[in-house]
């Protein structure tokens, strides 16, 4: 991989890196040896704007390619540019459960966001979150991140996902045709773009709750302008989940 060498911080006059930086080639090799450790990439990004720019352009991209190679190959196929320029957002989506705050997207409870060690994203599962007329769209969705015993809310699950070629998707076209409104104050926790509520747009199929093992009326998710999806559900008790699975 050929990288442009830059030795001086060119982004901030107040940067403390007055003696210049290592070349991008060296940093690339260091993080390759560290297997693109996301916590170290995030730490490096905080040093100065030069390192932050390098992380956005190169390091997060390589992290995503290493963590989810098949998904990335599909997302970038057919001329799709859904992740180009959004590598940090995708990297965060892969490893971070956004949780929720009271008064935020999911009003009722407060669960801190946190990093997850590993999450499986499935294109097949994504079909269950799309109305029948939109199922030619491609959506990758994670398994729910379970937060058990949340008082009156019961067992809560958070899930997240990403569309391929969202700008030309049937979901986006339907949201626009319906005149769906953006959330008045909250934005996507991964890329800071505006969010559509799929619940308010009445675009959540029953198959979504069956896939998640959740109650029909206790599932909600949002989609942002960049095609990131995040949602919450109340999970069925294990025995009820098994019965629901038999009905699929």
C-alpha positions in Angstrom: 0.0 0.0 0.0 1.5 3.4 -1.1 0.9 6.2 1.3 1.7 9.9 1.0 4.4 10.8 3.4 3.7 13.8 5.7 6.2 14.8 8.5 4.8 18.0 9.9 1.5 18.9 11.4 -0.2 21.0 8.8 -3.6 21.2 10.5 -3.2 23.3 13.6 -0.9 26.2 14.4 -1.2 25.5 18.1 -0.3 21.8 17.8 2.5 20.7 20.1 4.0 18.5 17.4 6.5 21.2 16.5 9.2 18.7 15.5 7.1 16.8 13.0 5.7 13.3 12.9 6.8 9.8 11.9 5.9 9.0 8.3 2.5 7.5 7.6 4.3 4.4 6.3 5.8 3.8 9.8 2.5 4.4 11.6 0.8 2.1 9.2 3.2 -0.7 9.9 3.0 -0.2 13.7 -0.8 -0.5 13.7 -0.7 -3.4 11.3 1.5 -5.2 13.8 -1.1 -4.2 16.5 -3.9 -5.8 14.4 -5.5 -2.3 14.1 -6.4 -2.1 17.8 -9.4 0.2 17.8 -8.7 1.6 21.3 -5.2 2.6 20.3 -6.5 4.1 17.0 -9.0 6.2 19.1 -6.2 7.3 21.5 -3.9 8.3 18.6 -6.7 10.4 17.1 -6.7 12.5 20.2 -3.1 13.6 19.9 -3.6 16.2 17.2 -5.5 16.9 14.0 -2.8 15.4 11.9 -3.1 12.0 13.7 -6.9 12.3 13.6 -6.8 12.9 9.9 -4.6 9.9 9.4 -6.8 7.7 11.5 -9.9 8.7 9.5 -8.3 8.1 6.1 -6.2 5.0 6.8 -6.3 3.3 10.2 -10.1 3.0 10.6 -10.4 1.8 7.0 -7.9 -1.0 7.7 -9.6 -1.8 11.0 -13.0 -2.2 9.2 -11.5 -4.3 6.5 -9.9 -6.6 9.0 -12.9 -6.9 11.3 -15.6 -7.4 8.7 -14.0 -8.2 5.3 -16.9 -9.9 3.6 -19.4 -7.2 4.7 -17.0 -4.5 3.5 -16.5 -6.1 0.1 -20.3 -6.2 -0.4 -20.9 -2.7 0.9 -18.4 -1.4 -1.6 -19.4 -3.5 -4.6 -21.6 -2.2 -7.5 -20.1 1.2 -7.2 -21.5 1.9 -3.8 -19.6 4.6 -1.8 -21.7 4.2 1.4 -18.6 3.9 3.7 -16.1 6.1 1.8 -15.2 9.0 4.0 -17.1 7.4 6.9 -14.6 4.8 8.1 -14.5 6.0 11.7 -18.3 5.9 11.8 -18.4 2.4 10.5 -15.6 1.3 12.8 -17.6 2.7 15.8 -20.7 1.0 14.5 -18.9 -2.4 14.5 -17.7 -2.2 18.1 -19.9 0.2 20.0 -23.4 -0.2 21.5 -24.8 3.3 21.7 -27.1 2.6 24.7 -29.7 5.3 25.5 -30.2 8.3 27.7 -33.5 9.5 29.3 -35.2 12.0 27.1 -33.1 10.9 24.1 -34.1 8.6 21.2 -35.5 6.0 23.5 -37.1 8.0 26.3 -37.9 5.5 29.0 -34.6 4.2 30.3 -30.9 5.1 30.7 -28.2 2.6 29.7 -24.7 3.8 29.1 -23.1 3.2 25.8 -20.2 0.7 25.8 -17.7 -1.1 23.6 -18.5 -4.7 22.6 -15.8 -7.3 22.0 -17.3 -8.9 19.0 -20.7 -8.6 17.1 -22.0 -10.6 14.2 -23.7 -8.6 11.4 -26.0 -10.5 9.1 -27.4 -9.6 5.7 -30.0 -12.3 6.0 -31.2 -11.0 9.3 -31.4 -7.5 7.7 -34.3 -8.7 5.4 -36.5 -9.1 8.5 -36.3 -5.4 9.2 -37.6 -4.4 5.8 -41.1 -4.2 4.5 -41.8 -6.7 1.7 -41.7 -4.0 -1.0 -38.2 -3.0 0.2 -36.5 -6.4 0.5 -34.4 -5.9 -2.6 -32.4 -3.4 -0.4 -29.4 -4.7 1.4 -29.2 -4.2 5.1 -26.7 -5.7 7.6 -28.0 -5.9 11.1 -26.2 -7.0 14.3 -27.4 -9.5 16.9 -29.0 -7.7 19.8 -26.7 -6.5 22.6 -28.6 -7.8 25.7 -29.0 -5.7 28.8 -30.9 -7.9 31.3 -33.2 -7.0 34.3 -33.8 -3.3 33.5 -36.6 -3.0 36.1 -40.1 -2.4 34.6 -38.6 -2.5 31.1 -37.5 -6.1 31.5 -34.7 -7.5 29.3 -33.6 -4.8 26.8 -31.7 -5.4 23.5 -29.9 -2.9 21.3 -29.2 -3.6 17.7 -27.5 -1.6 14.9 -26.9 -1.9 11.2 -25.9 -0.3 7.9 -27.6 -0.2 4.5 -25.7 -0.7 1.2 -26.2 2.2 -1.3 -28.7 3.8 1.0 -29.0 6.9 -1.2 -30.7 4.8 -3.9 -32.5 2.4 -1.6 -36.3 1.8 -1.6 -36.4 2.5 2.2 -35.1 6.0 1.7 -37.5 6.6 -1.2 -40.4 5.4 0.9 -39.4 7.6 3.8 -39.3 10.7 1.5 -42.6 9.8 -0.2 -44.3 9.4 3.2 -43.0 12.8 4.2 -41.3 11.3 7.3 -39.9 13.9 9.7 -36.4 13.9 11.2 -36.0 13.6 14.9 -36.1 17.2 16.2 -33.0 17.1 18.3 -31.1 13.8 18.3 -28.6 12.7 15.7 -26.9 9.5 14.7 -24.4 8.5 17.4 -22.0 7.1 14.8 -21.9 9.9 12.2 -24.0 12.8 13.6 -26.4 12.8 10.7 -30.2 13.4 11.0 -32.4 10.5 11.9 -35.7 9.1 10.6 -38.0 7.1 13.0 -39.1 3.9 11.3 -41.8 3.5 14.0 -43.3 6.9 13.2 -43.1 6.1 9.5 -45.0 2.8 10.2 -42.2 0.9 8.4 -41.4 -1.8 11.0 -42.6 -5.2 9.9 -43.7 -8.0 12.3 -40.8 -10.1 11.0 -38.4 -7.8 12.9 -39.7 -8.7 16.3 -39.7 -12.4 15.4 -36.0 -12.1 14.3 -35.0 -10.4 17.5 -37.2 -12.5 19.8 -39.0 -9.4 21.2 -42.5 -8.2 21.9 -44.3 -6.8 18.8 -45.1 -3.5 20.3 -41.7 -3.0 22.0 -39.4 -2.5 19.1 -38.2 0.8 17.7 -35.4 1.8 15.3 -34.0 4.8 13.4 -32.2 5.2 10.2 -29.9 8.1 9.5 -29.1 10.0 6.2 -25.9 7.9 5.8 -27.7 4.6 6.1 -26.8 3.7 9.7 -29.5 2.0 11.7 -29.9 1.8 15.5 -32.7 0.3 17.5 -34.0 -1.0 20.8 -36.4 -3.8 21.8 -37.8 -5.6 24.8 -36.7 -9.2 24.7 -39.1 -12.1 25.3 -38.4 -14.5 28.1 -36.4 -17.5 26.8 -39.4 -19.9 26.6 -41.5 -17.4 24.7 -38.7 -16.7 22.3 -38.5 -20.4 21.5 -42.2 -20.5 20.8 -41.9 -17.4 18.5 -39.0 -19.1 16.7 -41.3 -22.1 15.9 -43.8 -19.7 14.3 -41.4 -18.2 11.7 
